Amino acid sequence: MNVKDKTIIVGVTGGIAAYKTAGLVSKLRQLRADVIVVMTDSACRFVTPLTFETLSGRKAVTSLFDDRPSPEPRHIAIADAADLAVVAPATANILAKMAAGIAADALSTTLVALDAPIIVCPAMNARMWRHPTVEQNIRTLRERGVTIVGPGEGWLACGEKGIGRMADVDEILEAIAQR
Ligand SMILES: Cc1cc2nc3c(=O)[nH]c(=O)nc-3n(C[C@H](O)[C@H](O)[C@H](O)COP(=O)(O)O)c2cc1C
């Protein structure tokens, strides 16, 4: 997909790699995409919404519940507008929610309401990545047509070497281009 003039949801969840997603949002904007960043509560502990708001030029969505009355619930409006969603980093938690269809917060609810293609970029400790439930959830998402990008091997924030690093921004952009 050529992202020019397309609306891309960037879902950010609570992992150290969330700081790298700032670079992804910046690149998407440089490619003239309209970017809506949706953050979990945990993501907001790692990177502030202000960072993503400045880079995307839009208010980051951090809650399902809008202060202002609107004709359509926020998660439905966002899901309707989206041409593609990228979840980066994707925690073990959001993978489980997506696989089970749990709609518990702004991001997971928006993803359940979404018809557009989804790309997820998992990032986690190597033991978490190899946990049978995580492997099962990844299989489920793949079978459903979700594109999984990464994770790669290397230095992990937990101080170990192994598999679990979030894919690089260029690899994610390449996966978006191929959708
Ligand atoms: C310092 C720190 C780093 C973390 N890094 C990750 C990570 O890379 N991947 C992951 O799946 N969980 C990680 N977690 C755990 C998640 O933040 C936790 O499971 C949280 O509930 C995820 O919520 P969310 O999926 O709604 O963002 C980390 C937690 C802490 C405190």
The ligand as an ORCA input file, in Angstrom:
! r2SCAN-3c Opt
* xyz 0 1
  C      10.029     -2.040     31.958
  C       8.982     -2.921     31.356
  C       9.154     -3.373     30.069
  C       8.193     -4.203     29.481
  N       8.394     -4.643     28.206
  C       7.484     -5.470     27.644
  C       7.682     -5.948     26.321
  O       8.649     -5.599     25.639
  N       6.775     -6.806     25.822
  C       5.684     -7.218     26.530
  O       4.896     -8.030     26.022
  N       5.463     -6.752     27.779
  C       6.328     -5.892     28.345
  N       6.111     -5.424     29.611
  C       4.886     -5.824     30.311
  C       3.684     -5.046     29.818
  O       3.895     -3.639     29.988
  C       2.436     -5.515     30.583
  O       2.158     -6.858     30.243
  C       1.234     -4.647     30.307
  O       0.118     -5.180     30.999
  C       0.914     -4.544     28.838
  O      -0.245     -3.768     28.651
  P      -0.766     -3.339     27.217
  O      -0.687     -4.536     26.338
  O      -2.168     -2.908     27.466
  O       0.080     -2.200     26.760
  C       7.040     -4.584     30.205
  C       6.866     -4.084     31.493
  C       7.814     -3.257     32.064
  C       7.592     -2.760     33.455
*
